Amino acid sequence: MGAFTRSTLGRIWADDRYADQHDELLALMEKFELCYKLPDERADTWLAPQLLSVLQPEALKWESATEGVTQSHPLSEPELQIRYEYEFMPKGLLSQHIVRNHRYIRQTELAWKSGAVFERAGAQALVTEAWGSRNIRIRARSAMPGELLTLLSEDFDKMHERLEA
């Protein structure tokens, strides 16, 4: 779920009025950060985060000692967190974040409609969106989690600036 190919677009945009516009429509989806091309997949495969499953992947093992459950990483690896709270949750914010930072998603199977795991330089970050509580939470862990946390939070800061303009 979430991934599509050119042949999929042919079925989605089957109407005659879109017959010669698939490339242009796909370019617009990429420009407006609605999808990205999967770099290591067969040619012509894209991923649209808003089309991913609503269920958190079973393969995701991210427990934290602060939540009262066993942590799957050694306790010597600190976890840093940032939480953004919104009066009104901007629609599509997390999807855009996933598209903008997809180069740090090493395992696309660890991404779903309301979260994703990002990796860089031995650090992992779990970014999740909670609509009911109107917040986005970034949790990073490794021996030095600050760099990845900063990188991802700076992207949210840039998106917030655009929202305020």
C-alpha positions, 0 to 999 in steps of 0.5 A: 500500500502507498506505492504505485507505478506508471501502470497504476497511474494509467488505471487511476487516471483512466479518464480520457481527459488525463490520457496525455497528462500522466507525466505532468500530473506526477510531476505536480505530485512530486513538486507539491510533496505528495509523493517521491520516487523510490530510489532502490525499487524497480524503475518507475515506482513512487510512494505516496505517504497519505496512501500508506496503511493506517496501522502501525507496522508489526515489524516496528520495535520501538519501545522505551523504558519511559513508557514502562515497557522493555526497551529493545535498544540498550539503556546506554543509548539515550532517547531525545524527544521533541513534541509539536502541539497544534491548536489545529493539526495542519493536514498533510504535514507528516506526509510532506515531512516523509516526502521531504526526508525520504532519503533517511527512510531506509526501510519503507516497510517502517512507514505508515500513514501516521509515522515513519522511522528515519535513520542516519549515521547510526541514529534512528528517529521515530516520527509520529502524528497523533490526530486525537491529541493534535501533536507530532512527536520526534523520538531519536535514539543512538549513542548521539541522537541529537544530530538526527533529531535536529535535522528532522526538527529543522524541517518541521520548523521550515514547514511551520514558517511556510504555514505562518506566511 
